[in-house]
Amino acid sequence: MNIETLREVLLYCTIINFGGLALWGVFFLLPHEWLYRLCGRVFRLPAEQFDAINVAGMVFYKLGILMFNLVPYLALRIVG
């Protein structure tokens, strides 16, 4: 695998992962009550804790995207 292929893979992974993060955000904001009821059947969490867990998950997911996809892509763009 050459550098150019690796750059393309990292770019597509970044775009796909940010799309997944955006989809998670839309599902968290728009059908919030439905999602809370669906997960509340299984986990029995108060609404505040459910919101905190989702926001923390989105933050960690975004940091993972930045750390493992975007930063290596930018480093390869600078080097090459």
N, CA, C and O atoms as CSV, one atom per row, in Angstrom:
chain,resi,resn,atom,element,x,y,z
A,1,MET,N,N,0.862,-1.179,0.000
A,1,MET,CA,C,0.000,0.000,0.000
A,1,MET,C,C,0.903,1.234,0.000
A,1,MET,O,O,1.774,1.377,0.858
A,2,ASN,N,N,0.691,2.102,-0.948
A,2,ASN,CA,C,1.510,3.298,-1.009
A,2,ASN,C,C,0.869,4.440,-0.214
A,2,ASN,O,O,-0.243,4.310,0.298
A,3,ILE,N,N,1.580,5.539,-0.123
A,3,ILE,CA,C,1.153,6.682,0.695
A,3,ILE,C,C,-0.139,7.291,0.159
A,3,ILE,O,O,-1.018,7.666,0.936
A,4,GLU,N,N,-0.256,7.389,-1.135
A,4,GLU,CA,C,-1.457,8.012,-1.726
A,4,GLU,C,C,-2.709,7.193,-1.425
A,4,GLU,O,O,-3.760,7.761,-1.127
A,5,THR,N,N,-2.612,5.890,-1.496
A,5,THR,CA,C,-3.752,5.029,-1.169
A,5,THR,C,C,-4.125,5.164,0.294
A,5,THR,O,O,-5.306,5.232,0.635
A,6,LEU,N,N,-3.129,5.202,1.156
A,6,LEU,CA,C,-3.378,5.365,2.590
A,6,LEU,C,C,-4.048,6.705,2.880
A,6,LEU,O,O,-4.945,6.782,3.719
A,7,ARG,N,N,-3.622,7.750,2.197
A,7,ARG,CA,C,-4.266,9.064,2.356
A,7,ARG,C,C,-5.735,9.011,1.968
A,7,ARG,O,O,-6.590,9.535,2.681
A,8,GLU,N,N,-6.026,8.380,0.843
A,8,GLU,CA,C,-7.415,8.274,0.396
A,8,GLU,C,C,-8.264,7.482,1.380
A,8,GLU,O,O,-9.397,7.861,1.676
A,9,VAL,N,N,-7.717,6.381,1.887
A,9,VAL,CA,C,-8.452,5.563,2.854
A,9,VAL,C,C,-8.750,6.371,4.113
A,9,VAL,O,O,-9.871,6.340,4.621
A,10,LEU,N,N,-7.759,7.088,4.614
A,10,LEU,CA,C,-7.968,7.896,5.818
A,10,LEU,C,C,-8.982,9.013,5.576
A,10,LEU,O,O,-9.776,9.328,6.461
A,11,LEU,N,N,-8.962,9.606,4.400
A,11,LEU,CA,C,-9.926,10.655,4.083
A,11,LEU,C,C,-11.338,10.090,4.041
A,11,LEU,O,O,-12.255,10.673,4.619
A,12,TYR,N,N,-11.522,8.956,3.362
A,12,TYR,CA,C,-12.858,8.344,3.293
A,12,TYR,C,C,-13.326,7.870,4.666
A,12,TYR,O,O,-14.504,8.000,4.998
A,13,CYS,N,N,-12.420,7.327,5.459
A,13,CYS,CA,C,-12.784,6.915,6.820
A,13,CYS,C,C,-13.221,8.123,7.650
A,13,CYS,O,O,-14.182,8.033,8.414
A,14,THR,N,N,-12.534,9.230,7.508
A,14,THR,CA,C,-12.909,10.444,8.238
A,14,THR,C,C,-14.294,10.918,7.823
A,14,THR,O,O,-15.113,11.261,8.676
A,15,ILE,N,N,-14.558,10.940,6.542
A,15,ILE,CA,C,-15.861,11.395,6.047
A,15,ILE,C,C,-16.971,10.464,6.507
A,15,ILE,O,O,-18.023,10.928,6.947
A,16,ILE,N,N,-16.754,9.165,6.412
A,16,ILE,CA,C,-17.774,8.199,6.825
A,16,ILE,C,C,-18.027,8.291,8.332
A,16,ILE,O,O,-19.175,8.252,8.774
A,17,ASN,N,N,-16.963,8.412,9.109
A,17,ASN,CA,C,-17.129,8.493,10.563
A,17,ASN,C,C,-17.818,9.788,10.991
A,17,ASN,O,O,-18.645,9.768,11.903
A,18,PHE,N,N,-17.494,10.906,10.356
A,18,PHE,CA,C,-18.206,12.146,10.680
A,18,PHE,C,C,-19.665,12.067,10.257
A,18,PHE,O,O,-20.528,12.659,10.904
A,19,GLY,N,N,-19.951,11.341,9.175
A,19,GLY,CA,C,-21.344,11.100,8.799
A,19,GLY,C,C,-22.077,10.291,9.858
A,19,GLY,O,O,-23.224,10.593,10.190
A,20,GLY,N,N,-21.421,9.266,10.389
A,20,GLY,CA,C,-22.011,8.485,11.477
A,20,GLY,C,C,-22.226,9.314,12.723
A,20,GLY,O,O,-23.239,9.163,13.407
A,21,LEU,N,N,-21.280,10.189,13.025
A,21,LEU,CA,C,-21.430,11.078,14.176
A,21,LEU,C,C,-22.590,12.045,13.971
A,21,LEU,O,O,-23.344,12.313,14.906
A,22,ALA,N,N,-22.738,12.566,12.768
A,22,ALA,CA,C,-23.860,13.457,12.470
A,22,ALA,C,C,-25.186,12.720,12.574
A,22,ALA,O,O,-26.165,13.274,13.076
A,23,LEU,N,N,-25.227,11.485,12.109
A,23,LEU,CA,C,-26.440,10.680,12.217
A,23,LEU,C,C,-26.791,10.415,13.681
A,23,LEU,O,O,-27.960,10.484,14.061
A,24,TRP,N,N,-25.790,10.116,14.496
A,24,TRP,CA,C,-26.000,9.930,15.928
A,24,TRP,C,C,-26.560,11.205,16.550
A,24,TRP,O,O,-27.486,11.145,17.359
A,25,GLY,N,N,-26.011,12.347,16.182
A,25,GLY,CA,C,-26.499,13.617,16.699
A,25,GLY,C,C,-27.933,13.904,16.289
A,25,GLY,O,O,-28.720,14.401,17.094
A,26,VAL,N,N,-28.281,13.596,15.041
A,26,VAL,CA,C,-29.654,13.812,14.580
A,26,VAL,C,C,-30.618,12.898,15.331
A,26,VAL,O,O,-31.694,13.334,15.742
A,27,PHE,N,N,-30.238,11.627,15.512
A,27,PHE,CA,C,-31.100,10.709,16.257
A,27,PHE,C,C,-31.190,11.087,17.727
A,27,PHE,O,O,-32.188,10.791,18.385
A,28,PHE,N,N,-30.157,11.738,18.247
A,28,PHE,CA,C,-30.196,12.173,19.638
A,28,PHE,C,C,-31.066,13.416,19.803
A,28,PHE,O,O,-31.737,13.569,20.824
A,29,LEU,N,N,-31.062,14.296,18.817
A,29,LEU,CA,C,-31.804,15.557,18.950
A,29,LEU,C,C,-33.268,15.445,18.526
A,29,LEU,O,O,-34.151,15.906,19.249
A,30,LEU,N,N,-33.537,14.848,17.381
A,30,LEU,CA,C,-34.904,14.871,16.853
A,30,LEU,C,C,-35.843,13.879,17.542
A,30,LEU,O,O,-36.815,14.313,18.161
A,31,PRO,N,N,-35.600,12.564,17.463
A,31,PRO,CA,C,-36.523,11.651,18.153
A,31,PRO,C,C,-36.023,11.296,19.551
A,31,PRO,O,O,-35.949,10.120,19.910
A,32,HIS,N,N,-35.680,12.316,20.339
A,32,HIS,CA,C,-35.056,12.112,21.644
A,32,HIS,C,C,-35.935,11.276,22.570
A,32,HIS,O,O,-35.444,10.331,23.188
A,33,GLU,N,N,-37.202,11.595,22.680
A,33,GLU,CA,C,-38.094,10.856,23.579
A,33,GLU,C,C,-38.243,9.403,23.147
A,33,GLU,O,O,-38.237,8.499,23.984
A,34,TRP,N,N,-38.374,9.179,21.863
A,34,TRP,CA,C,-38.503,7.816,21.359
A,34,TRP,C,C,-37.245,7.005,21.670
A,34,TRP,O,O,-37.328,5.853,22.095
A,35,LEU,N,N,-36.087,7.615,21.454
A,35,LEU,CA,C,-34.826,6.936,21.727
A,35,LEU,C,C,-34.670,6.668,23.214
A,35,LEU,O,O,-34.190,5.605,23.607
A,36,TYR,N,N,-35.073,7.623,24.041
A,36,TYR,CA,C,-34.980,7.439,25.494
A,36,TYR,C,C,-35.904,6.311,25.952
A,36,TYR,O,O,-35.513,5.494,26.786
A,37,ARG,N,N,-37.121,6.256,25.418
A,37,ARG,CA,C,-38.038,5.177,25.793
A,37,ARG,C,C,-37.519,3.822,25.337
A,37,ARG,O,O,-37.629,2.832,26.060
A,38,LEU,N,N,-36.954,3.783,24.136
A,38,LEU,CA,C,-36.420,2.538,23.601
A,38,LEU,C,C,-35.274,2.018,24.473
A,38,LEU,O,O,-35.248,0.840,24.830
A,39,CYS,N,N,-34.348,2.880,24.808
A,39,CYS,CA,C,-33.217,2.469,25.643
A,39,CYS,C,C,-33.614,2.333,27.107
A,39,CYS,O,O,-33.007,1.554,27.842
A,40,GLY,N,N,-34.618,3.074,27.536
A,40,GLY,CA,C,-35.060,3.016,28.920
A,40,GLY,C,C,-35.666,1.684,29.296
A,40,GLY,O,O,-35.652,1.307,30.468
A,41,ARG,N,N,-36.195,0.966,28.329
A,41,ARG,CA,C,-36.748,-0.363,28.606
A,41,ARG,C,C,-35.667,-1.338,29.042
A,41,ARG,O,O,-35.911,-2.235,29.850
A,42,VAL,N,N,-34.481,-1.156,28.504
A,42,VAL,CA,C,-33.399,-2.087,28.777
A,42,VAL,C,C,-32.531,-1.634,29.941
A,42,VAL,O,O,-32.156,-2.448,30.785
A,43,PHE,N,N,-32.201,-0.328,29.998
A,43,PHE,CA,C,-31.173,0.138,30.921
A,43,PHE,C,C,-31.695,0.854,32.165
A,43,PHE,O,O,-30.941,0.998,33.128
A,44,ARG,N,N,-32.917,1.298,32.191
A,44,ARG,CA,C,-33.514,1.982,33.341
A,44,ARG,C,C,-32.646,3.148,33.850
A,44,ARG,O,O,-32.189,3.150,34.993
A,45,LEU,N,N,-32.440,4.113,32.987
A,45,LEU,CA,C,-31.651,5.292,33.315
A,45,LEU,C,C,-32.555,6.512,33.409
A,45,LEU,O,O,-33.533,6.609,32.669
A,46,PRO,N,N,-32.244,7.455,34.313
A,46,PRO,CA,C,-32.961,8.733,34.263
A,46,PRO,C,C,-32.570,9.504,32.995
A,46,PRO,O,O,-31.517,9.261,32.407
A,47,ALA,N,N,-33.420,10.418,32.596
A,47,ALA,CA,C,-33.196,11.150,31.341
A,47,ALA,C,C,-31.886,11.934,31.357
A,47,ALA,O,O,-31.198,12.010,30.339
A,48,GLU,N,N,-31.542,12.511,32.488
A,48,GLU,CA,C,-30.302,13.292,32.575
A,48,GLU,C,C,-29.081,12.410,32.375
A,48,GLU,O,O,-28.134,12.807,31.697
A,49,GLN,N,N,-29.094,11.224,32.956
A,49,GLN,CA,C,-27.967,10.311,32.804
A,49,GLN,C,C,-27.900,9.776,31.371
A,49,GLN,O,O,-26.811,9.603,30.822
A,50,PHE,N,N,-29.045,9.518,30.777
A,50,PHE,CA,C,-29.091,9.083,29.385
A,50,PHE,C,C,-28.477,10.143,28.475
A,50,PHE,O,O,-27.693,9.821,27.582
A,51,ASP,N,N,-28.835,11.415,28.702
A,51,ASP,CA,C,-28.271,12.503,27.905
A,51,ASP,C,C,-26.770,12.628,28.113
A,51,ASP,O,O,-26.023,12.822,27.154
A,52,ALA,N,N,-26.321,12.518,29.371
A,52,ALA,CA,C,-24.897,12.651,29.669
A,52,ALA,C,C,-24.094,11.528,29.011
A,52,ALA,O,O,-23.005,11.767,28.489
A,53,ILE,N,N,-24.620,10.324,29.035
A,53,ILE,CA,C,-23.924,9.197,28.412
A,53,ILE,C,C,-23.827,9.398,26.903
A,53,ILE,O,O,-22.782,9.131,26.311
A,54,ASN,N,N,-24.899,9.863,26.281
A,54,ASN,CA,C,-24.870,10.085,24.838
A,54,ASN,C,C,-23.909,11.199,24.451
A,54,ASN,O,O,-23.159,11.061,23.485
A,55,VAL,N,N,-23.921,12.292,25.187
A,55,VAL,CA,C,-23.019,13.398,24.867
A,55,VAL,C,C,-21.567,12.971,25.073
A,55,VAL,O,O,-20.706,13.284,24.250
A,56,ALA,N,N,-21.289,12.255,26.169
A,56,ALA,CA,C,-19.924,11.777,26.400
A,56,ALA,C,C,-19.500,10.805,25.300
A,56,ALA,O,O,-18.354,10.841,24.851
A,57,GLY,N,N,-20.407,9.946,24.866
A,57,GLY,CA,C,-20.092,9.025,23.775
A,57,GLY,C,C,-19.776,9.754,22.490
A,57,GLY,O,O,-18.846,9.383,21.773
A,58,MET,N,N,-20.549,10.798,22.190
A,58,MET,CA,C,-20.286,11.572,20.976
A,58,MET,C,C,-18.942,12.293,21.060
A,58,MET,O,O,-18.222,12.384,20.065
A,59,VAL,N,N,-18.605,12.803,22.240
A,59,VAL,CA,C,-17.321,13.491,22.411
A,59,VAL,C,C,-16.169,12.511,22.213
A,59,VAL,O,O,-15.219,12.814,21.490
A,60,PHE,N,N,-16.240,11.339,22.846
A,60,PHE,CA,C,-15.167,10.356,22.689
A,60,PHE,C,C,-15.068,9.850,21.250
A,60,PHE,O,O,-13.968,9.634,20.741
A,61,TYR,N,N,-16.200,9.662,20.603
A,61,TYR,CA,C,-16.192,9.222,19.212
A,61,TYR,C,C,-15.550,10.288,18.320
A,61,TYR,O,O,-14.767,9.965,17.426
A,62,LYS,N,N,-15.881,11.546,18.563
A,62,LYS,CA,C,-15.293,12.628,17.772
A,62,LYS,C,C,-13.788,12.713,18.006
A,62,LYS,O,O,-13.022,12.898,17.061
A,63,LEU,N,N,-13.362,12.577,19.263
A,63,LEU,CA,C,-11.930,12.587,19.543
A,63,LEU,C,C,-11.226,11.417,18.865
A,63,LEU,O,O,-10.108,11.568,18.372
A,64,GLY,N,N,-11.867,10.263,18.837
A,64,GLY,CA,C,-11.291,9.113,18.147
A,64,GLY,C,C,-11.160,9.354,16.654
A,64,GLY,O,O,-10.161,8.971,16.043
A,65,ILE,N,N,-12.159,9.985,16.068
A,65,ILE,CA,C,-12.090,10.309,14.636
A,65,ILE,C,C,-10.930,11.262,14.366
A,65,ILE,O,O,-10.156,11.075,13.427
A,66,LEU,N,N,-10.827,12.275,15.201
A,66,LEU,CA,C,-9.751,13.245,15.005
A,66,LEU,C,C,-8.382,12.611,15.189
A,66,LEU,O,O,-7.464,12.859,14.407
A,67,MET,N,N,-8.248,11.786,16.234
A,67,MET,CA,C,-6.950,11.222,16.571
A,67,MET,C,C,-6.513,10.119,15.606
A,67,MET,O,O,-5.340,10.048,15.239
A,68,PHE,N,N,-7.435,9.270,15.197
A,68,PHE,CA,C,-7.047,8.103,14.413
A,68,PHE,C,C,-7.291,8.237,12.906
A,68,PHE,O,O,-6.793,7.421,12.131
A,69,ASN,N,N,-8.039,9.240,12.487
A,69,ASN,CA,C,-8.303,9.407,11.055
A,69,ASN,C,C,-7.786,10.732,10.520
A,69,ASN,O,O,-7.014,10.757,9.561
A,70,LEU,N,N,-8.203,11.828,11.128
A,70,LEU,CA,C,-7.899,13.140,10.560
A,70,LEU,C,C,-6.439,13.546,10.772
A,70,LEU,O,O,-5.800,14.034,9.840
A,71,VAL,N,N,-5.909,13.358,11.958
A,71,VAL,CA,C,-4.523,13.750,12.217
A,71,VAL,C,C,-3.536,12.939,11.373
A,71,VAL,O,O,-2.618,13.527,10.801
A,72,PRO,N,N,-3.685,11.609,11.272
A,72,PRO,CA,C,-2.755,10.896,10.360
A,72,PRO,C,C,-2.905,11.321,8.896
A,72,PRO,O,O,-1.924,11.379,8.153
A,73,TYR,N,N,-4.145,11.617,8.491
A,73,TYR,CA,C,-4.351,12.098,7.115
A,73,TYR,C,C,-3.624,13.416,6.896
A,73,TYR,O,O,-2.937,13.590,5.889
A,74,LEU,N,N,-3.773,14.344,7.836
A,74,LEU,CA,C,-3.094,15.638,7.685
A,74,LEU,C,C,-1.571,15.479,7.734
A,74,LEU,O,O,-0.850,16.160,7.005
A,75,ALA,N,N,-1.089,14.586,8.586
A,75,ALA,CA,C,0.359,14.347,8.659
A,75,ALA,C,C,0.892,13.792,7.328
A,75,ALA,O,O,1.963,14.184,6.864
A,76,LEU,N,N,0.136,12.889,6.734
A,76,LEU,CA,C,0.568,12.356,5.433
A,76,LEU,C,C,0.469,13.402,4.327
A,76,LEU,O,O,1.259,13.384,3.383
A,77,ARG,N,N,-0.490,14.309,4.438
A,77,ARG,CA,C,-0.575,15.393,3.444
A,77,ARG,C,C,0.617,16.334,3.583
A,77,ARG,O,O,1.146,16.814,2.581
A,78,ILE,N,N,1.041,16.601,4.806
A,78,ILE,CA,C,2.180,17.501,5.027
A,78,ILE,C,C,3.487,16.843,4.540
A,78,ILE,O,O,4.315,17.483,3.893
A,79,VAL,N,N,3.646,15.563,4.866
A,79,VAL,CA,C,4.867,14.854,4.493
A,79,VAL,C,C,4.966,14.672,2.981
A,79,VAL,O,O,6.035,14.839,2.394
A,80,GLY,N,N,3.840,14.328,2.360
A,80,GLY,CA,C,3.892,14.013,0.944
A,80,GLY,C,C,3.457,15.156,0.111
A,80,GLY,O,O,3.442,15.055,-1.115
